[in-house]
Amino acid sequence: MKVQVRYFASVREALSSSGEAVETRAETLSALRDELIGRGGAYATALARGKAVRMALDQVMSDEDAALREGCEVAFFPPVTGG
C-alpha cells in the first residue's frame, strides 16, 4: 500500500526531507517505523528504537499499534514541550 509520510522538526532536519510517498507492506505504525529504520543511515539514526519519536496517523496522535490503510498520512516528530 502507499502512504504519505511527513517528517517534522529534528527528524525533518536529520533526513533533509519534509516527507515522501512510501510503498509499504507494514500494517502498523510500528512496522512502518521499523521499515524506515531498515533503510539505514539517517533513517536508522533519526527513528531509532529507544529514541523519543512521536507518531500521528491522519493528524491524530497514535500508538505504535495503530493500523495503516491505503492513502493514510503518517507523521514522525520529536516530543514537543511548551513554553
N, C-alpha and C positions, 0 to 999 in steps of 0.2 A: 504494500500500500504506500501511497505517497502522503507525507505530512509536511507541513511548513514549520520549520524550526527557527526560533528567534533567540538571539543572544543579547544580554544586557550587561552594562557596567563592566566590571573587570573581566567577565567571561568574554564579552564582545572584544575588549581590548586584546586579550590573550589570543583570540582566534582571528583577529583582524577581519571580522565579519559581523554584520548585524543579523544575518540569517541566511537560510538556504532551504530549498526544497530537498527532502530526503526520501529516497525509496527505501523502505524498511520492511523487515519481517517481524519486527518487535510487536508485541501485543500490549505491552505496558510501558509506562514512563521509565521504569527501572530498566527494562530490557533495551529501550532506545538509548538511554544513557550509557549502558554497557557497550552497545554497538558503536556509539560515538567514541568512547574511551578506546575501543579496539582499533580505531584509526591510528592511534599512537600520536606522537609529537605533542603539539599544543593542545589537542583534544584530550589526550591522556592526562596532561597536567591540569588543565582548566576544570575538567569534570571529574577528576579522580575521586574514588570512593574514600571516605574519611574527610573529604573537603566539604565545607558547608556550601551546598548549592541548593537553591530553592527551585521548584518547578511549578509551572502553571499549564493547565490544559484548557484551551479555548478561553483564556483570560480569567480562569478561576484557579486559585491556589489549590494544588492537588498533592496527594500522597503518591509515592512511587508505584503503588499497585493500581493506579488509575488506568483504565483501558483506553488504548488508542483506537481511532477509527479513521477511515479514509478521509483525507482533506482537513483533518484537525490541525490546530495550531498549538505548538508546544513552545514554551519559553523557559530558558535556563538563566538564572541570575543569582548573585550572592545575596545573603541576608542583608536587609537594609535596616538601619536604625534611624530614628527620627532625631530632630534636634532643633 
